[in-house]
Amino acid sequence: MGAASMIVLILAALAFSGFAVLISKALLKATKNPQKGEAYECGIPTQGKTWVQFNVGYYLFALIFLIFDVELVFLYPWAVVAKATGWLALVEIIIFLFILFMGFLYAHKKGALKWV
């Protein structure tokens, strides 16, 4: 797959998404409803201020979870072909896990894993 194929793919994606937006604008009428701008939480009407600043620790906790969740995406294919790939793949996965473990230790040391 060369550069020309990637350009065609990108242009096709832009054309398809642009066409879909234009069709939706043409077929649907725009309504000015103040309820569309409100925050929505489980169907319960909001009470008080809706723009509340959250502690950044929640976002850090979520990002660390995603990092270790994505780790499993790389471990499953390796586990399927582990026997066929040999010792080199074993060394590579040990290095990969070591790097992730060092990141885990760093996050633990900085207190990112403490729930607020």
TALIN-V936431 format. One record per residue. N is the residue number from 0. RES is the residue in three letters. OMEGA is omega in degrees with one decimal (999 if undefined). BURIAL is # if it has 9 or more other C-alpha atoms within 8 Angstrom, else .. D_FIRST is the distance of its C-alpha to the first C-alpha in Angstrom with 1 decimal. Layout:
[[N;RES;OMEGA;BURIAL;D_FIRST] [N;RES;OMEGA;BURIAL;D_FIRST]]
This chain:
[[0;MET;-175.2;.;0.0] [1;GLY;-179.0;.;3.8] [2;ALA;179.7;.;7.0] [3;ALA;178.7;.;8.0] [4;SER;178.7;.;6.0] [5;MET;178.8;#;7.5] [6;ILE;178.0;.;10.6] [7;VAL;179.7;.;11.0] [8;LEU;178.7;.;10.7] [9;ILE;178.8;.;13.3] [10;LEU;178.1;.;15.4] [11;ALA;178.9;.;15.6] [12;ALA;178.5;.;16.6] [13;LEU;180.0;.;19.2] [14;ALA;-179.2;.;20.5] [15;PHE;-179.5;.;20.9] [16;SER;177.2;.;22.7] [17;GLY;177.7;.;24.7] [18;PHE;179.3;.;25.8] [19;ALA;178.5;.;26.9] [20;VAL;179.5;.;28.9] [21;LEU;178.5;.;30.6] [22;ILE;180.0;.;31.5] [23;SER;177.6;.;33.0] [24;LYS;-177.5;.;35.0] [25;ALA;-174.0;.;36.3] [26;LEU;-176.8;.;37.4] [27;LEU;177.1;.;38.8] [28;LYS;-179.5;.;41.8] [29;ALA;177.0;.;41.9] [30;THR;176.6;.;44.7] [31;LYS;-178.4;.;46.3] [32;ASN;-178.2;.;47.3] [33;PRO;179.4;.;48.4] [34;GLN;179.3;.;47.5] [35;LYS;-178.8;.;43.8] [36;GLY;-178.2;.;44.0] [37;GLU;175.3;.;45.8] [38;ALA;-177.8;.;44.4] [39;TYR;-178.8;.;44.1] [40;GLU;172.3;.;44.9] [41;CYS;177.9;.;45.4] [42;GLY;-179.3;.;47.3] [43;ILE;177.7;.;50.2] [44;PRO;-178.1;.;51.4] [45;THR;177.2;#;51.0] [46;GLN;179.7;.;54.1] [47;GLY;-179.6;.;54.5] [48;LYS;178.5;.;51.9] [49;THR;179.9;.;48.3] [50;TRP;-178.0;.;46.8] [51;VAL;179.0;.;47.6] [52;GLN;-179.3;.;46.2] [53;PHE;176.3;.;44.9] [54;ASN;-177.7;.;45.2] [55;VAL;179.1;.;42.0] [56;GLY;178.1;#;42.6] [57;TYR;-180.0;#;41.3] [58;TYR;177.2;.;37.9] [59;LEU;178.4;#;37.8] [60;PHE;179.7;#;38.7] [61;ALA;179.4;.;35.9] [62;LEU;177.9;.;33.3] [63;ILE;175.7;.;34.6] [64;PHE;180.0;.;34.4] [65;LEU;179.4;.;30.7] [66;ILE;-178.1;.;30.0] [67;PHE;174.1;#;31.7] [68;ASP;178.1;.;30.3] [69;VAL;175.7;.;26.7] [70;GLU;180.0;.;27.9] [71;LEU;177.6;.;28.4] [72;VAL;178.8;.;24.8] [73;PHE;-177.5;.;24.0] [74;LEU;-178.6;.;27.1] [75;TYR;178.0;.;26.6] [76;PRO;177.9;.;23.5] [77;TRP;-179.2;#;25.2] [78;ALA;-180.0;.;28.4] [79;VAL;-176.0;.;26.9] [80;VAL;-174.6;.;25.6] [81;ALA;-177.1;#;28.3] [82;LYS;-176.6;.;30.4] [83;ALA;-174.2;.;27.6] [84;THR;175.0;.;26.1] [85;GLY;-173.2;.;29.5] [86;TRP;-178.7;.;31.3] [87;LEU;178.5;.;28.5] [88;ALA;177.6;#;26.9] [89;LEU;178.2;#;30.5] [90;VAL;179.8;.;31.1] [91;GLU;-179.1;.;27.8] [92;ILE;175.8;.;28.8] [93;ILE;176.4;.;32.3] [94;ILE;178.1;.;31.2] [95;PHE;179.7;.;29.0] [96;LEU;177.7;.;32.1] [97;PHE;178.6;.;34.4] [98;ILE;177.6;.;32.4] [99;LEU;179.1;#;32.6] [100;PHE;176.9;.;36.2] [101;MET;175.0;.;37.0] [102;GLY;176.6;.;35.5] [103;PHE;178.4;.;37.7] [104;LEU;178.1;.;40.7] [105;TYR;179.9;.;40.1] [106;ALA;179.0;#;39.8] [107;HIS;179.6;#;43.0] [108;LYS;-180.0;.;44.8] [109;LYS;178.4;.;44.1] [110;GLY;-178.6;.;45.3] [111;ALA;-178.2;#;42.2] [112;LEU;177.2;.;42.7] [113;LYS;179.6;.;46.2] [114;TRP;-174.6;.;46.5] [115;VAL;999;.;48.4]]
